[in-house]
Amino acid sequence: MKIIPGSLPDVLIIEPKIFGDDRGFFFESFNAMKFKELTGLDVNFVQDNHSRSQKNVLRGLHYQIRHPQGKLVRVCVGEVLDVVVDMRKNSPGFGQWMSVRLSAENHRQLWIPPGFAHGFVVLSDQADFLYKTTDYWAPAHERCLIWNDSDLAIDWQIGSDLPAVSDKDRLGKSLKEADYFV
């Protein structure tokens, strides 16, 4: 497993070691002992989620103001552009975003610590997105940043196409209006 620091503080890109031959491939998608050894993080995942979405579906940017979730995310079918926004007011990365392509081809994973808003847009015809969380979903504490906030100016890499978003995501707040972590 290779750990690559993201462009935002505490975000990590993880490249697993792939063992492949003409029969296919194998890789260890998570090992708590190795994760702790390589990252210094002792995480306890309590929930696994799986979503399937079609091309140009955009989910996010979600976070929980109480019961914040750390997330380990990956794609097992297709490709997405995964985006995180630092919502920690005292962080040097506050209000900044980064993105990384996650796909079934590159097997990359992204560690998103608590305190970040998270979302993705599907770049392939379809994508299956898997994520482990360090806390349970708490709908009463869920918040959403609007995906097209002009102050964030996120490049979703979908050109002029408008993404398909849920009603909840359409009502997201701008960074200026959002609740932050202090």
Buried (B, 14 or more C-beta within 10 A) or exposed (E): BEBEEBEBBBBBBBBBEEEEEEEEEEEEBBEEEEBEEBBEBEBEBEEEEEEEBEBBBBBBBBBBBEBBBBBBBBBBBBBBBBBBBBBBEEBEBBBBBBBBBBBBEBBBBBBBBBBBBBBBBBBBEEBBBBBBBBBEEEEEBBBBBBBBBEEBEBEBEBEEEEBBBEEEBEEBBEBEEBEBBE
